Amino acid sequence: MSWNPFGGGHRRAVAEVPAGAGLSSYALLEEVPLMALVLDPRMLVLKANRAARDFFEIAPEQLPDSLIILTRELRVEAAIRHGGDLHAEIRLVHRPATLEVTVVPGLQAGEVVAFLADLTELRRLQTVRQEFVANLSHELRTPITSLRLAAESLGGELTEAARKRFAGRALKEADHLAAIVDNLRQLAEIEAGKRALRRSRFDLAELVVEVGRRIAVEREVKVEVDPGLLLHADREKVAQALANLVDNAAKFSPAGEVVEVRGQLLDGEYVVSVRDHGPGISPEHWDRIFERFYKVDPSRSREMPGSGLGLAITKHLVLLMGGRVWTSAAEGGGQVFALALPAEP
């Protein structure tokens, strides 16, 4: 009796294959972009294509061997044994990955071919999109509600002082909405490649001092930049990216604390770091802090001015110029946000 992994009600016909059509008939699977595993009725992996070997770190000389031994994942075996459920989706245990498993009859009687698609990045992007919509709705709700209340109040009997107060409140919330829309437009243009680079050669120390002076009206900014660092980049975009980092540091630092900016040449990159003396950010948030509207502490962020898009804009501007951004804990407390741009050869 031949092995049928599909269970009752989902039986599929296995094609009759001429004798001698062995594993060589699966040669085309080697270049398939999906992971492909050929298994016999004992759940031995007879063949794994390049994508599967790379994902599960299987050496060719290990084959044939048990599916569980090779993958170290019981859920993969369970999905294949219940292959009648088309396109089963599973989350792996020993690695942060989500796979879609599709099982079809093999060329030899009793064999099956399991195709595994890595959906990890797709599911991550779907989660980011859902969170973005939720966060955007949250960001817009507050100013819209305030505008409505101000408009309703202006329609009533008010003193001149109260009328001015509500008109000023409406103007402030309108500016907030305009800032959100403008920043979203900037992000869309950057991601679509519509923001052309205008490269020029400029002194990094002069730029950092210039940006620091803009913020120093409300907060002391300490600047330390190695002399003679000449960048060949888009000066306006570097200034905007750096200003967002400095403004973010000033926003989340306690009153009276200094914001520190350091610029230097490290391992072929121009690195500018901005340090605040605030409460810091837990490491689990570091990978997502540059996402649109991402909130480390939503209750606290509602009290802070801004569109919630500054760090996302910084990230995309720096990526556009071939650089990178990151954050880390500062020694002695606080948080460091940094950007790095490649130095010319």
NORDACOR-V630133 format. One record per pair of residues at least 24 apart in sequence whose C-alpha atoms are under 8 Angstrom apart, sorted by the first residue. I is the first residue (numbers start at 1). J is the second residue. If there is no record, write none. Layout:
i->[I;I]
j->[J;J]
//
This chain:
i->[2;2;2;3;3;3;4;5;5;5;5;5;6;6;6;6;6;7;7;7;10;11;12;13;14;14;14;14;14;15;15;15;15;16;16;16;17;17;21;21;22;23;25;34;34;34;34;35;35;35;36;36;36;36;37;37;37;38;38;38;38;38;39;39;39;39;40;40;40;41;41;43;43;76;80;96;98;132;132;135;135;136;139;139;140;143;143;143;143;144;146;146;147;147;176;176;179;179;180;180;180;183;183;183;183;184;186;187;187;187;190;190;190;191;197;197;197;198;198;198;199;199;199;199;200;200;200;200;200;201;201;201;201;202;202;202;202;203;203;203;203;204;204;204;204;205;205;207;208;208;208;211;211;211;212;212;215;215;215;219;219;219;219;219;220;220;220;220;221;221;221;221;222;222;222;222;223;223;223;224;224;224;224;225;225;225;225;226;226;226;229;229;229;231;231;232;232;233;234;237;237;238;238;240;241;241;241;241;241;242;244;244;244;245;245;245;245;245;245;246;248;248;249;249;249;250;251;252;252;253;253;253;254;268;268;268;269;269;269;269;270;270;270;270;271;271;271;271;272;272;272;273;273;273;273;274;274;274;275;275;275;275;275;276;276;276;277;277;277;278;278;278;279;279;279;280;280;280;280;280;281;281;281;283;286;286;286;290]
j->[41;109;110;41;110;111;110;80;81;82;83;84;81;82;83;84;85;82;83;84;84;84;105;105;105;106;107;108;109;105;107;108;109;107;108;109;107;108;107;108;108;47;107;115;116;117;118;115;116;117;113;114;115;116;113;114;115;106;111;112;113;114;111;112;113;114;110;111;112;110;111;67;77;101;114;120;123;292;293;293;294;293;293;307;177;173;174;176;177;173;170;173;173;174;306;307;306;307;307;308;309;307;309;310;313;309;313;312;313;316;316;317;320;316;233;234;321;233;234;235;232;233;234;235;231;232;233;234;235;230;231;232;233;230;231;232;235;228;229;230;231;229;230;231;263;229;263;239;239;242;261;239;242;243;243;246;246;247;250;250;256;257;258;259;256;257;258;259;258;259;260;261;258;259;260;261;260;261;262;260;261;262;263;261;262;263;264;263;264;265;264;265;270;270;343;343;344;321;321;317;318;317;318;314;313;314;315;317;318;314;310;311;314;274;310;311;314;337;338;274;310;311;274;275;276;276;304;276;278;277;278;279;278;342;343;344;340;341;342;343;340;341;342;343;338;339;340;341;338;339;340;336;337;338;339;336;337;338;330;334;335;336;337;334;335;336;333;334;335;333;334;335;333;334;335;329;330;333;334;335;329;334;335;328;326;327;328;315]
//
